[in-house]
Amino acid sequence: MDAVDGTRAGREIAHGRKLALGHAERTWGWGTRAGQLRAIRRAELIAAGACLGPDVRALEIGCGTGTFTELFARTGAQLIAVDISADLLDRALARGLPSHQVQFLEKRFEDCDVDGPFTAVIGSSVLHHLELEPALEKMYELLTPGGILSFAEPNMLNPQVLLQKNVPWLKERLGDSPDETAFVRWSFARLLQRVGFRDIRILPFDWLHPHTPRPLIEMVRSTGHFLEQVPGVREFAGSLYIHAARPRA
């Protein structure tokens, strides 16, 4: 895919190339033992929220190296997985997922001409890379009536996320792309409602940091699950689970 240097798409492609030359999963926080457990939990939340299964046709946006595509594929769902980065997609294709079930496409989602409709549109940590409102409008159009949007995204109210997404030198040092951001759940819910989505649920979760030492993982996980139930405190969790549906009528 060609992109003009200096555009948002161009910067994302360049960032994907840089990630592919290194250890993308570690940069994203999925490569450590704690990170792997976070990824599994996150994939389970997204899959359950989207009701993924053998009778579901789902579009995964921003599949990257296929870490989550592989986890989603275990549900038996039919997946079309899209990413703007050819370099990251090469890593995804190397996973050898069954071609009769999973199709990878090199596309900028906003320009994506995939054939809908889909029962679900899903993804992990990708919406904050997109031109958000046009992207959500496109997702709405691609969903069947009653179809589900199911994502996990960074929470802007988390102190580390707040700094990482807003301090340019820190953003670069920690491996973020120049344009990515994070979300506050109340304003995001209003945007989903304005686009036309209903049954909107946005829940803070995830207190397990990817660099948690192995001996402390279980303690941090159990404490985190408790904090996710505490009003006020839960708002500072690291991630947001986002669920919304296109109305049936």
C-alpha positions in Angstrom: 0.0 0.0 0.0 1.3 3.4 -0.9 0.9 6.4 1.3 2.0 10.0 1.1 4.8 10.8 3.6 3.5 13.1 6.3 -0.1 11.9 6.3 -1.5 10.1 9.3 -1.7 6.9 7.2 1.9 7.3 6.2 3.0 7.7 9.8 1.1 4.6 10.8 2.7 2.6 8.0 6.2 3.8 9.0 5.5 3.0 12.6 4.4 -0.5 11.6 7.6 -1.0 9.7 9.6 0.1 12.8 7.6 -2.3 15.0 8.1 -5.2 12.6 11.9 -4.8 12.7 11.8 -5.2 16.5 9.7 -7.1 19.0 6.3 -5.7 18.4 4.6 -7.8 21.0 6.9 -6.5 23.7 6.5 -2.9 22.6 2.7 -3.4 22.9 3.0 -5.1 26.2 1.9 -8.6 25.1 5.3 -10.4 25.1 5.9 -10.9 28.8 4.2 -13.5 30.9 1.9 -10.8 32.5 1.4 -9.4 29.0 0.3 -12.8 27.7 -2.2 -13.2 30.4 -3.5 -9.7 29.7 -3.9 -10.5 26.0 -5.8 -13.7 26.8 -8.2 -12.0 29.1 -8.7 -9.1 26.7 -9.4 -11.4 23.8 -11.9 -13.4 25.9 -13.7 -10.1 26.8 -13.8 -9.0 23.2 -14.9 -12.4 21.9 -17.6 -12.9 24.6 -19.0 -9.4 24.0 -19.2 -10.0 20.3 -20.6 -13.5 20.8 -17.9 -15.0 18.5 -18.6 -18.5 17.3 -18.8 -20.7 14.2 -21.9 -18.9 13.0 -20.4 -15.4 13.2 -18.7 -13.4 10.4 -16.4 -10.8 12.1 -14.2 -8.0 10.9 -11.1 -7.4 12.9 -9.6 -4.0 12.5 -5.9 -3.4 13.2 -4.9 -7.0 13.5 -1.2 -6.2 13.5 0.9 -9.3 13.9 -2.1 -11.5 14.5 -1.8 -11.9 18.2 -5.5 -11.4 18.8 -6.5 -12.8 15.4 -5.1 -16.2 16.6 -7.0 -16.0 19.8 -10.3 -14.9 18.1 -9.9 -17.8 15.6 -10.2 -20.3 18.4 -13.9 -19.4 18.7 -14.5 -20.8 15.2 -15.7 -17.5 13.8 -15.0 -16.5 10.2 -12.6 -13.6 10.3 -11.5 -10.9 7.9 -8.5 -9.2 9.6 -7.4 -5.8 8.3 -4.3 -3.8 8.9 -2.6 -0.8 7.3 0.9 -2.2 7.7 2.2 -4.8 5.2 5.2 -5.4 7.5 3.0 -6.4 10.4 0.7 -8.5 8.2 3.8 -10.5 7.1 4.2 -11.5 10.7 0.4 -12.3 11.0 0.5 -14.5 7.9 3.5 -16.4 9.3 1.2 -17.8 12.0 -0.3 -20.1 9.4 -3.9 -19.6 10.5 -6.4 -21.6 8.3 -7.1 -19.7 5.1 -10.7 -21.0 4.9 -11.4 -19.3 8.2 -9.1 -16.2 8.4 -8.4 -13.8 5.6 -5.8 -11.0 6.0 -6.2 -7.7 4.1 -3.7 -4.9 3.8 -6.0 -1.9 4.0 -6.4 1.5 5.7 -9.7 0.8 7.4 -11.3 4.2 6.5 -10.7 3.3 2.8 -11.5 -0.4 3.2 -13.8 -1.8 0.6 -14.5 -5.2 2.4 -17.9 -6.7 1.6 -20.3 -6.5 4.6 -22.4 -7.1 6.4 -20.7 -8.5 9.5 -22.2 -9.9 12.7 -19.4 -8.2 14.7 -16.6 -5.7 14.3 -13.8 -6.3 16.8 -10.3 -5.2 17.7 -7.8 -4.5 20.4 -6.0 -1.2 20.9 -6.8 0.1 17.4 -9.6 2.7 17.6 -7.2 5.2 19.1 -5.1 5.0 15.9 -8.1 5.9 13.6 -10.0 9.0 12.5 -12.5 8.0 15.1 -15.9 9.4 14.1 -15.7 8.5 10.4 -14.3 5.0 11.4 -17.3 4.4 13.7 -19.7 5.5 11.1 -18.2 3.0 8.7 -18.4 0.2 11.3 -22.0 1.0 11.8 -22.7 0.7 8.1 -20.8 -2.6 7.9 -22.7 -4.3 10.8 -25.9 -6.2 10.3 -28.9 -4.9 12.3 -28.3 -6.1 15.8 -24.6 -6.5 15.0 -22.1 -5.9 17.7 -19.0 -3.6 18.1 -16.6 -5.0 20.6 -13.2 -3.5 21.4 -10.6 -2.9 24.2 -8.8 0.4 24.2 -6.5 2.4 26.5 -8.1 4.5 29.3 -7.0 8.1 29.3 -7.8 8.4 33.1 -5.0 5.9 33.9 -2.0 7.9 35.0 0.6 6.1 32.9 -1.7 6.2 29.8 -2.4 9.9 30.4 1.3 10.7 30.4 2.2 8.3 27.6 -0.4 9.6 25.2 0.2 13.3 25.8 4.0 13.7 26.4 5.6 13.5 22.9 9.1 12.3 24.0 7.6 9.7 26.3 5.2 8.5 23.6 8.1 8.0 21.3 10.3 6.3 23.9 7.5 3.8 24.8 6.8 2.9 21.2 3.6 4.7 20.4 2.8 6.1 17.0 2.7 9.9 16.8 -1.1 10.2 16.3 -2.4 7.6 18.8 -4.4 8.7 21.8 -6.7 7.2 24.5 -10.3 7.6 25.6 -12.5 8.8 28.4 -15.4 6.5 28.6 -18.2 9.0 29.0 -17.3 11.1 26.0 -16.7 8.0 23.9 -20.2 6.7 24.9 -21.7 10.0 23.7 -19.9 9.7 20.4 -21.2 6.1 19.9 -24.7 7.3 20.6 -24.4 10.1 18.1 -23.3 7.7 15.4 -26.4 5.6 16.1 -25.2 2.8 18.3 -27.3 1.5 21.2 -26.8 -1.0 24.1 -23.6 0.9 24.9 -21.4 -0.4 27.7 -17.9 0.9 28.4 -16.2 -0.6 31.4 -12.8 0.1 32.9 -10.7 -3.0 33.5 -7.1 -4.2 33.7 -4.7 -3.4 36.5 -2.0 -6.0 35.5 1.0 -4.1 34.2 2.9 -6.1 31.5 6.2 -5.8 33.5 4.7 -7.2 36.7 7.3 -9.7 38.0 6.1 -13.3 37.7 5.9 -14.0 41.5 3.5 -11.0 41.9 1.3 -11.7 38.9 -1.5 -13.6 40.8 -1.6 -11.1 43.6 -1.9 -8.2 41.2 -4.5 -10.0 39.2 -6.7 -10.7 42.2 -6.3 -7.2 43.6 -7.1 -5.8 40.1 -10.3 -7.8 39.8 -11.3 -6.4 43.2 -10.5 -2.8 42.2 -12.5 -3.1 39.0 -15.6 -3.4 41.2 -14.8 -0.4 43.4 -16.7 2.8 42.2 -14.3 5.7 41.7 -11.1 3.7 41.9 -12.0 1.5 38.9 -12.0 4.6 36.6 -8.2 4.6 36.8 -7.8 1.1 35.4 -5.5 0.7 32.3 -8.1 -0.2 29.7 -11.7 0.2 28.6 -13.9 -2.5 27.3 -16.2 -1.1 24.7 -19.5 -2.7 23.6 -22.2 -1.3 21.4 -24.8 -2.6 19.0 -26.4 -1.4 15.8 -30.2 -1.3 16.5 -32.2 -4.2 14.9 -34.9 -1.8 13.6 
